[in-house]
């Protein structure tokens, strides 16, 4: 009887660990994706509008903000 409980606890622990691992791997992509997209978008606008690095920096800041907001929302759930 005790072995069965121990096996169930181990199975639950492994599944919980895999879920947590997937969550944290996903967080990296959630941070990186908006940063890259907004930075390249800002760089594109800088080249089109001749603004120096203004839009690139603005895109970087917006990307970081969006990435952090999404990360906080995922960690709360």
N, CA, C and O atoms as a DFTB+ gen file, in Angstrom:
308 C
 N C O
     1  1       0.810      -1.193       0.000
     2  2       0.000       0.000       0.000
     3  2       0.861       1.269       0.000
     4  3       0.555       2.245      -0.685
     5  1       1.927       1.231       0.772
     6  2       2.781       2.413       0.864
     7  2       3.512       2.689      -0.448
     8  3       3.711       3.847      -0.817
     9  1       3.912       1.635      -1.151
    10  2       4.606       1.789      -2.426
    11  2       3.723       2.472      -3.454
    12  3       4.196       3.294      -4.238
    13  1       2.445       2.136      -3.452
    14  2       1.518       2.726      -4.409
    15  2       1.389       4.229      -4.174
    16  3       1.386       5.008      -5.127
    17  1       1.282       4.637      -2.911
    18  2       1.200       6.061      -2.584
    19  2       2.481       6.791      -2.986
    20  3       2.449       7.913      -3.492
    21  1       3.602       6.122      -2.746
    22  2       4.891       6.716      -3.088
    23  2       5.018       6.905      -4.596
    24  3       5.519       7.935      -5.049
    25  1       4.569       5.922      -5.380
    26  2       4.615       6.029      -6.840
    27  2       3.708       7.138      -7.346
    28  3       4.077       7.863      -8.270
    29  1       2.532       7.282      -6.758
    30  2       1.604       8.344      -7.159
    31  2       2.184       9.712      -6.842
    32  3       2.065      10.640      -7.643
    33  1       2.810       9.843      -5.682
    34  2       3.434      11.112      -5.319
    35  2       4.577      11.449      -6.274
    36  3       4.744      12.605      -6.662
    37  1       5.355      10.451      -6.648
    38  2       6.462      10.664      -7.582
    39  2       5.941      11.076      -8.945
    40  3       6.487      11.987      -9.567
    41  1       4.890      10.416      -9.417
    42  2       4.303      10.742     -10.718
    43  2       3.758      12.182     -10.713
    44  3       3.948      12.933     -11.670
    45  1       3.087      12.543      -9.632
    46  2       2.552      13.900      -9.509
    47  2       3.681      14.922      -9.498
    48  3       3.577      15.974     -10.129
    49  1       4.751      14.617      -8.787
    50  2       5.899      15.518      -8.711
    51  2       6.553      15.713     -10.083
    52  3       6.908      16.833     -10.450
    53  1       6.708      14.632     -10.831
    54  2       7.336      14.706     -12.153
    55  2       6.477      15.532     -13.098
    56  3       6.994      16.387     -13.815
    57  1       5.171      15.286     -13.106
    58  2       4.282      16.053     -13.975
    59  2       4.275      17.536     -13.596
    60  3       4.268      18.403     -14.470
    61  1       4.276      17.819     -12.316
    62  2       4.318      19.200     -11.851
    63  2       5.636      19.873     -12.261
    64  3       5.649      21.043     -12.644
    65  1       6.726      19.134     -12.178
    66  2       8.026      19.679     -12.568
    67  2       8.092      19.957     -14.062
    68  3       8.656      20.969     -14.477
    69  1       7.520      19.067     -14.878
    70  2       7.505      19.294     -16.320
    71  2       6.662      20.513     -16.685
    72  3       7.025      21.282     -17.575
    73  1       5.539      20.685     -15.997
    74  2       4.697      21.855     -16.229
    75  2       5.452      23.143     -15.891
    76  3       5.416      24.113     -16.647
    77  1       6.127      23.136     -14.761
    78  2       6.899      24.312     -14.349
    79  2       8.039      24.585     -15.316
    80  3       8.301      25.741     -15.648
    81  1       8.719      23.543     -15.772
    82  2       9.802      23.695     -16.737
    83  2       9.295      24.317     -18.026
    84  3       9.917      25.238     -18.556
    85  1       8.179      23.828     -18.533
    86  2       7.594      24.394     -19.752
    87  2       7.202      25.842     -19.576
    88  3       7.362      26.652     -20.489
    89  1       6.692      26.166     -18.414
    90  2       6.291      27.545     -18.125
    91  2       7.502      28.477     -18.177
    92  3       7.432      29.556     -18.766
    93  1       8.605      28.066     -17.565
    94  2       9.780      28.932     -17.525
    95  2      10.513      29.008     -18.861
    96  3      11.110      30.038     -19.174
    97  1      10.478      27.946     -19.645
    98  2      11.058      28.010     -20.984
    99  2      10.239      28.965     -21.851
   100  3      10.797      29.725     -22.643
   101  1       8.928      28.923     -21.699
   102  2       8.046      29.824     -22.439
   103  2       8.260      31.281     -22.083
   104  3       8.091      32.160     -22.928
   105  1       8.628      31.543     -20.847
   106  2       8.849      32.923     -20.414
   107  2       9.986      33.564     -21.202
   108  3       9.907      34.742     -21.550
   109  1      11.027      32.816     -21.485
   110  2      12.138      33.360     -22.272
   111  2      11.679      33.823     -23.640
   112  3      12.046      34.906     -24.097
   113  1      10.873      32.994     -24.292
   114  2      10.371      33.379     -25.620
   115  2       9.418      34.561     -25.530
   116  3       9.385      35.405     -26.424
   117  1       8.643      34.624     -24.452
   118  2       7.694      35.720     -24.300
   119  2       8.423      37.043     -24.080
   120  3       7.919      38.093     -24.476
   121  1       9.576      37.011     -23.469
   122  2      10.352      38.240     -23.276
   123  2      11.075      38.630     -24.565
   124  3      11.073      39.799     -24.951
   125  1      11.687      37.659     -25.224
   126  2      12.532      37.944     -26.387
   127  2      11.726      38.373     -27.611
   128  3      12.144      39.280     -28.330
   129  1      10.596      37.750     -27.859
   130  2       9.836      38.009     -29.082
   131  2       9.402      39.467     -29.231
   132  3       9.680      40.055     -30.277
   133  1       8.735      40.089     -28.251
   134  2       8.355      41.494     -28.444
   135  2       9.554      42.433     -28.528
   136  3       9.513      43.429     -29.250
   137  1      10.620      42.121     -27.793
   138  2      11.802      42.978     -27.842
   139  2      12.379      42.994     -29.255
   140  3      12.688      44.058     -29.790
   141  1      12.522      41.827     -29.851
   142  2      13.082      41.741     -31.198
   143  2      12.162      42.405     -32.222
   144  3      12.623      43.170     -33.069
   145  1      10.870      42.116     -32.145
   146  2       9.927      42.673     -33.124
   147  2       9.877      44.190     -33.043
   148  3       9.978      44.864     -34.068
   149  1       9.723      44.736     -31.845
   150  2       9.621      46.192     -31.706
   151  2      10.948      46.890     -32.028
   152  3      10.941      47.994     -32.573
   153  1      12.074      46.271     -31.703
   154  2      13.366      46.879     -32.014
   155  2      13.601      46.933     -33.521
   156  3      14.037      47.954     -34.051
   157  1      13.310      45.828     -34.206
   158  2      13.461      45.847     -35.667
   159  2      12.466      46.795     -36.313
   160  3      12.788      47.460     -37.299
   161  1      11.258      46.863     -35.764
   162  2      10.273      47.817     -36.278
   163  2      10.741      49.253     -36.094
   164  3      10.588      50.075     -36.997
   165  1      11.307      49.560     -34.936
   166  2      11.841      50.897     -34.689
   167  2      13.018      51.212     -35.595
   168  3      13.148      52.336     -36.081
   169  1      13.869      50.233     -35.823
   170  2      15.004      50.427     -36.723
   171  2      14.520      50.693     -38.151
   172  3      15.069      51.543     -38.852
   173  1      13.494      49.964     -38.571
   174  2      12.917      50.180     -39.896
   175  2      12.371      51.604     -40.024
   176  3      12.596      52.274     -41.032
   177  1      11.652      52.058     -38.993
   178  2      11.116      53.428     -39.026
   179  2      12.226      54.477     -38.988
   180  3      12.113      55.524     -39.626
   181  1      13.294      54.199     -38.246
   182  2      14.433      55.123     -38.227
   183  2      15.038      55.272     -39.612
   184  3      15.364      56.382     -40.035
   185  1      15.188      54.171     -40.312
   186  2      15.765      54.235     -41.656
   187  2      14.843      54.960     -42.624
   188  3      15.311      55.687     -43.500
   189  1      13.539      54.770     -42.476
   190  2      12.572      55.420     -43.373
   191  2      12.434      56.911     -43.096
   192  3      12.333      57.712     -44.025
   193  1      12.429      57.283     -41.818
   194  2      12.144      58.669     -41.436
   195  2      13.393      59.484     -41.096
   196  3      13.289      60.670     -40.784
   197  1      14.567      58.862     -41.153
   198  2      15.825      59.555     -40.873
   199  2      15.835      60.199     -39.483
   200  3      16.082      61.398     -39.358
   201  1      15.572      59.419     -38.453
   202  2      15.484      59.959     -37.094
   203  2      16.660      59.574     -36.202
   204  3      16.609      59.821     -34.997
   205  1      17.676      59.002     -36.732
   206  2      18.793      58.546     -35.900
   207  2      18.415      57.242     -35.237
   208  3      18.022      56.292     -35.914
   209  1      18.530      57.182     -33.910
   210  2      18.197      55.957     -33.176
   211  2      16.983      56.132     -32.271
   212  3      16.761      55.308     -31.383
   213  1      16.213      57.158     -32.469
   214  2      15.074      57.459     -31.599
   215  2      14.044      56.332     -31.593
   216  3      13.674      55.841     -30.526
   217  1      13.585      55.926     -32.752
   218  2      12.542      54.905     -32.828
   219  2      13.072      53.516     -32.427
   220  3      12.323      52.697     -31.895
   221  1      14.345      53.260     -32.680
   222  2      14.924      51.976     -32.260
   223  2      14.902      51.874     -30.736
   224  3      14.508      50.844     -30.187
   225  1      15.320      52.928     -30.059
   226  2      15.301      52.924     -28.596
   227  2      13.873      52.869     -28.064
   228  3      13.602      52.181     -27.080
   229  1      12.968      53.585     -28.706
   230  2      11.574      53.545     -28.295
   231  2      10.995      52.138     -28.488
   232  3      10.270      51.640     -27.626
   233  1      11.314      51.504     -29.614
   234  2      10.867      50.135     -29.855
   235  2      11.437      49.160     -28.841
   236  3      10.743      48.243     -28.404
   237  1      12.686      49.349     -28.466
   238  2      13.311      48.498     -27.454
   239  2      12.600      48.652     -26.116
   240  3      12.317      47.662     -25.440
   241  1      12.312      49.887     -25.736
   242  2      11.630      50.136     -24.458
   243  2      10.220      49.555     -24.458
   244  3       9.797      48.960     -23.467
   245  1       9.496      49.720     -25.547
   246  2       8.143      49.162     -25.632
   247  2       8.200      47.643     -25.585
   248  3       7.385      47.014     -24.911
   249  1       9.152      47.046     -26.292
   250  2       9.306      45.594     -26.276
   251  2       9.612      45.064     -24.888
   252  3       9.050      44.049     -24.476
   253  1      10.498      45.736     -24.158
   254  2      10.797      45.315     -22.790
   255  2       9.574      45.434     -21.893
   256  3       9.303      44.553     -21.076
   257  1       8.845      46.517     -22.048
   258  2       7.637      46.734     -21.246
   259  2       6.613      45.636     -21.501
   260  3       6.062      45.066     -20.560
   261  1       6.359      45.342     -22.765
   262  2       5.387      44.291     -23.114
   263  2       5.860      42.929     -22.612
   264  3       5.061      42.160     -22.078
   265  1       7.138      42.624     -22.774
   266  2       7.681      41.355     -22.297
   267  2       7.564      41.194     -20.794
   268  3       7.227      40.115     -20.307
   269  1       7.838      42.253     -20.057
   270  2       7.748      42.194     -18.597
   271  2       6.305      42.042     -18.147
   272  3       6.017      41.264     -17.237
   273  1       5.391      42.779     -18.776
   274  2       3.975      42.666     -18.420
   275  2       3.470      41.235     -18.655
   276  3       2.779      40.671     -17.807
   277  1       3.817      40.655     -19.804
   278  2       3.387      39.281     -20.109
   279  2       3.992      38.282     -19.128
   280  3       3.321      37.338     -18.711
   281  1       5.241      38.483     -18.762
   282  2       5.896      37.582     -17.814
   283  2       5.220      37.633     -16.442
   284  3       4.999      36.597     -15.815
   285  1       4.901      38.819     -15.989
   286  2       4.242      38.954     -14.697
   287  2       2.877      38.269     -14.723
   288  3       2.495      37.610     -13.755
   289  1       2.147      38.419     -15.818
   290  2       0.833      37.777     -15.919
   291  2       0.947      36.259     -15.907
   292  3       0.111      35.581     -15.310
   293  1       1.968      35.722     -16.556
   294  2       2.140      34.271     -16.574
   295  2       2.556      33.764     -15.203
   296  3       2.073      32.722     -14.759
   297  1       3.436      34.477     -14.531
   298  2       3.893      34.016     -13.217
   299  2       2.802      34.098     -12.163
   300  3       2.831      33.338     -11.194
   301  1       1.839      35.000     -12.325
   302  2       0.737      35.096     -11.370
   303  2      -0.221      33.917     -11.488
   304  3      -0.838      33.517     -10.500
   305  1      -0.349      33.358     -12.689
   306  2      -1.311      32.256     -12.856
   307  2      -0.791      30.931     -12.381
   308  3      -1.496      29.925     -12.463
